[in-house]
């Protein structure tokens, strides 16, 4: 399996890529995360990047319900579904 360190390095690479991008007019970023689990990647990214919106999908309905119960979901910054 992948080490937690390897996952953290990829997350930091994504964050630096987000810092360089945006749609010019609004700076809004959209991410699709397939296999979101309970949001361990999506939520830190959302907290670090206020203009980020995430579409999150997972096969586990339990994991998706946990994402949907998060305050950032209620704010409309992430949309989670089973798929």
C-alpha positions as CSV (number, residue, x, y, z in Angstrom):
1,X,0.0,0.0,0.0
2,X,0.8,3.6,-0.3
3,X,2.5,5.3,2.7
4,X,0.8,8.2,4.5
5,X,4.0,10.2,3.6
6,X,3.5,9.5,-0.1
7,X,-0.2,10.6,0.1
8,X,0.9,13.8,2.0
9,X,3.4,14.7,-0.7
10,X,0.8,14.3,-3.4
11,X,-1.6,16.5,-1.5
12,X,1.0,19.2,-1.1
13,X,1.7,19.0,-4.9
14,X,-2.0,19.5,-5.5
15,X,-2.1,22.5,-3.2
16,X,0.8,24.2,-5.0
17,X,-0.9,23.5,-8.3
18,X,-4.2,25.0,-7.0
19,X,-2.2,28.1,-5.9
20,X,-1.1,28.7,-9.5
21,X,-4.5,28.1,-11.2
22,X,-7.9,29.6,-11.2
23,X,-10.3,30.8,-13.9
24,X,-9.0,34.3,-14.2
25,X,-12.4,36.0,-13.7
26,X,-13.4,34.4,-10.4
27,X,-10.4,32.4,-9.4
28,X,-12.8,29.5,-8.8
29,X,-11.3,26.0,-8.9
30,X,-13.3,22.8,-9.4
31,X,-12.0,19.3,-8.4
32,X,-13.6,15.9,-9.0
33,X,-12.5,13.4,-6.5
34,X,-13.3,9.7,-7.3
35,X,-12.9,7.6,-4.3
36,X,-13.3,10.4,-1.8
37,X,-13.8,8.2,1.3
38,X,-14.7,10.3,4.2
39,X,-13.1,13.5,2.8
40,X,-9.6,13.2,4.2
41,X,-8.2,14.8,1.1
42,X,-11.1,17.0,0.1
43,X,-11.7,18.8,3.4
44,X,-8.1,20.0,4.0
45,X,-8.0,21.3,0.4
46,X,-11.3,23.1,0.9
47,X,-10.0,24.7,4.1
48,X,-6.8,25.8,2.4
49,X,-8.5,27.1,-0.8
50,X,-11.7,29.2,-0.2
51,X,-12.6,29.3,-3.9
52,X,-12.4,25.5,-4.4
53,X,-15.5,23.5,-5.1
54,X,-15.3,19.7,-5.0
55,X,-17.5,17.0,-6.6
56,X,-16.8,13.9,-4.5
57,X,-17.8,10.3,-5.3
58,X,-17.3,7.0,-3.5
59,X,-18.7,3.5,-3.7
60,X,-19.4,3.6,0.1
61,X,-22.7,5.1,1.0
62,X,-21.5,5.3,4.6
63,X,-18.5,7.4,3.6
64,X,-20.6,9.6,1.5
65,X,-23.0,10.2,4.3
66,X,-20.1,11.3,6.5
67,X,-19.0,13.8,3.9
68,X,-22.5,15.1,3.5
69,X,-22.7,15.6,7.3
70,X,-19.7,17.9,7.3
71,X,-20.3,21.7,7.7
72,X,-18.5,22.4,4.4
73,X,-21.1,20.3,2.6
74,X,-23.8,22.4,4.2
75,X,-22.1,25.5,2.9
76,X,-22.3,24.2,-0.6
77,X,-18.5,23.8,-1.2
78,X,-18.6,20.1,-1.8
79,X,-21.2,17.8,-3.4
80,X,-20.9,14.1,-2.5
81,X,-22.7,11.1,-4.1
82,X,-22.4,7.4,-4.3
83,X,-21.0,6.3,-7.6
